[in-house]
Amino acid sequence: MVPTLQFTDTQSLPFPVPAPLFQPDDRPLNTALNLIPNRFYDISYVQQYTIGGAIIMYRKIEDFTRDWAYEIECTSKVLNTLTDESLGQKVTPEGRSLGFIAWHIVITLGEMPEKVGLHIDAPAEDAPMPGTAAEIAAAFETAANSVSAEVAKTWTDATLEQEDEMYGDKWKRGQTLFYLTIHQAHHRGQMTVLMRQAGLTVPGIYGPSREEWEAFGMPAAA
């Protein structure tokens, strides 16, 4: 049974959400997923967030494609900062490496959308991780752009209401796009920690990084 977290308004959410992020009626959505938290759960145990009884999901294709374009830009900045030497960076010996997490982001772009009938130009789920950071970044760019192109070409706003069997539960397709987005954001956040440990410069994602604040001549935000 997938748990559902109920929130009556945005003030009770455990993370900042610009209002209105999602609405329980047919009004246009003003999504702002560039401000969603860098957190997600294993796909097999997704927590479904609701606001005012409405499931958090995309209801407009244009909202997704706009947000996804920003997410592509953010993730590309991170991936293009990696070096071949940094791919083996881990927090603990038994932990996932920086390269493993980066490649997981890439292959999920094919694996999850495939379950809802989208044919993405992405590596197979069991494809081995490339040996270079440049190959990972290139594969991501191809796959991520393929996602937005396929959604825009083959789906309509009405498609987002269709339900599919997903990881032992039923998701509307608008939910699948939402989870695909925050899955990427979550793992990208993990990567920035490992990047710091590897001595790499971390690019700003939803705001300036420490190095970017310094470049502005300002102290880093606490």
N, C-alpha and C positions, 0 to 999 in steps of 0.2 A: 504494500500500500504506500503510495507516494504521499508524504505529508503536504498539507496546504497551510501556508502561513497567512492568516487573515489580518489585514490592517484596515482601519476605518478611514484613515486619512494619511497624507504624506508625512505628517508630523510624527507618527508613531513608527515609521519605518526605521530599521537599524542602520540606515545609510542615507546621505542627502539625496533628495530627488527633486529636481525643479518641477513645479506644478504648472500645467498638468502634464505628467508623463504619460499616464494612461487613463482613459476615461471609460465609465461603464455604459456609455450610450454611443450614438452614432456620430458624435461631433468629431471633426478632424483632430487627429492626435498631434501634439507638439512633442515628439520624442526628442530626448536629449541623452542618448546613450553614451555620449562622450563624458558623462558625469556618473555613470554607473560604477559600482565598486569593483575593485580588482579581486573578486571572489566568486567562486563557483564550486559546486560539489561534483563528485564523480558522477558521470552521466547515468550510471545505473541507480543513482539515488538523488535525483533532482528534487529540490524543494520548489514547489510552485508558489510564487508570490502573487497575492491578489491585493488590490486596493479597492475598498468599498464593494467587495464582492466580485469585482471584475478581474479576470485573469490578465496578468501582465503579458502582453504579446503585441506583435505588429498587426495593425489592421489596414495599413496602407502600404502598397509596394514602394511608393515614392519615399516614405519615411525610412524604410529599410535601406534602400539604395543610397540615400543621402548619408545615413549613419554609417553604413558599411564602407563607403568611400573614405570616411574619416578613419575608421578602424584599420583599413588597409594601409593608409598612410602611416598611422602610429606603429603598427606591427612591422612594416617595412623598415622604418627607422631603427627599430630595435634589432631586427635581423641583419641589417646592413652594417651594424656596429660590431657584430661578432667577428672573431678571428678564428682561424682553424684551431689554434692552440687552446682557445677558450671553450671549445665544444665539450671537453671532458670535465669541466668544472662541476663539482658536486658540493653540497653542504656536508653530507656524511658519506662514508664509503659505500653504504648500501642505498644511498639516495639516487634520484634520477639526475642525469647530467644535463647541463645546459643544452647540449646538442639534442639529447633525447626529447626534452620538452619542446624545443623549437620544431623538431620533426613531427612531434605529436600534433602540434597546431596545424601543420601542413596536411597531414593525412586525414585529420578529422574533417577538413574542408571537402573531401570526397566522400568519406564514410557516412557522415550524418545526412547530408543532402541526398545521397543515393537512396536512403531509406524512404524518402518521400518523392521519389521519382525524378529527381534532378540528375542530369548527367554532367558531372563536373570534370574538367580537365585537370585531374589531380592524381598523384601517385596512389597506388593500391594501398589498402589498409595495412598489408603485410610487407610493403616495400621497405627494403633496408635503408637506413639513414645514409645519406651521401657522406663522403669524406671531407667535404669542404663547406665552409659557411656560405660561400657564394652560391653553391648549388642549392642549398636550403632556401636562401632568400629568393632565388629565381623561381623555384618550385612554388613557393608561397605566392608570389606575385601572380603567376599564371593561374593557380587554383583560385585565389581570392577574387580575381577579376572575372573568372569563369562563373563563380557563384552569382555575382551581381548580374552578369549578362544573362544567365539562364533563368534567374528569377524574373527579371524584367521581360524576357522574351516569352516565357511559357506560363507564367502565373498572372492572375488578376487579383484585385482586392478580395473578391469573393473566394478565391482559392485559399486565402489565409484562414478561413473558417473551417476548412476541411480537416477531419481528424485522421490520424494514422497511428498504428501501433508502434510505439517507440520505447525501447528498453523496458518492456514489461508494463508500460502504461500507455495512455492515449493522450497525444498532444495535438492541438490544432497546429496547422502549418505556420501560423503567425508566432506560436510559441517556439516552434523549432528554430525559426530564424532568430528569435530573441536568445534562445539558449546557445545557438551557434556563436552569436556575438559575445555573450558574456563568458562562454567557455574560452574563447580566444583572449579576452581581456584578463581573465583569471591567470591563465598560464603565462601570459606576457608579463604580468606582475611578478610571478615567480622568477621569470628570467632576469628581471632587473636586479633582484637580490644576488643571483649568481654572477651577474655581470660585474657588480660591485666587488664581489670576492675575487673575480678574475682580473681586477684592475682596469676594467673597461670604463669608458665614459658612458653614462646612462643618458639617453635623450629624454627630453620632456615628452610626456604623453597627454595627460589631462591638465597640464600646467608645467611651468618651467622646472627643470631639474636643478640640482645644486650648482652644477657647472654653468647652466644657463643663467641662473640668478647672478652668479659671479661675473659672467660676461656682461651683464647689464649694469655692473657696478653696484649691486645691491646685495645685502646679506641674504643667505638662503632662509626661506620661511621655516619656522620651527615645526 
